[in-house]
Amino acid sequence: MDWNEHFAAWLQVVNTPGPEEHLQMQAARKRVKDNSPSDWSWLAEGVGEPNKKLFVAQVFQRQPLPKRLFKPFLLAGVLEKNPSANRYFIEPCVRSFGTQAVNEVLLQYLKEGTKEEKAGAASAMYWVRGEQSDEARAQIREVFLQEFVANEDIEVRRRIVPALQLNPALYNEEIQPLIAKAISIARTHSDEYIRHRIEIQLGASGPFKAIPTNHGT
């Protein structure tokens, strides 16, 4: 079976979890060891396609992710609109290549990416941060704070605000004034979620509201 056939077979059973779905996915995972260059291209392109990306992610859920799929998987995680489903693409990268390598790419998206990439990278960081070094945490805190203040895109701010750290002791003196700016921007923002979430970051009790799905509006 080629990858189109494995994908088609998986589609027939994916909505009825059970032995048949497991067997189809096991067969697809075993297929990896026999990959040709065109097979790798199919997987790299597939993880970027809405109808195939979950299939490709599941193929590598229980086995190492090869280096040639590292950046395609990270980009898929960054572009994933669902801030929970992005873990299916980010976690295999962390498991196979470590937090430092993943951090470097996500930070590059945060600093230099499109608005969509910046927003997605901010959410993707959630699945990395548990194993980050102190130095990496400090760098990410600063980038988040600076980007939240400087970037007026509503989706970028929505994705960053849940991760904003507002304790001045966590920042160098030259960065600390941005904390007050961030709080002021969030508290007076037209977006209800951003106004709600900044209060949570400042210590208010829940319930926590979910990030809206009406992207950029």
Secondary structure, 3 states (H helix, E strand, C coil): CCHHHHHHHHHHHCCCCCHHHHHHHHHHHHHHHHCCHHHHHHHHHHCCCCCCHHHHHHHCCCCCCCHHHHHHHHHHHHHCCCCCCCHHHHHHHHHHHCHHHHHHHHHHHHHHCCHHHHHHHHHHHHHCHHHCCHHHHHHHHHHHHHHHHHCCCHHHHHHHHHHCCCCHHHCCCCCCHHHHHHHHHHHCCCCHHHHHHHHHHCCCCCCCCCCCCCCCC
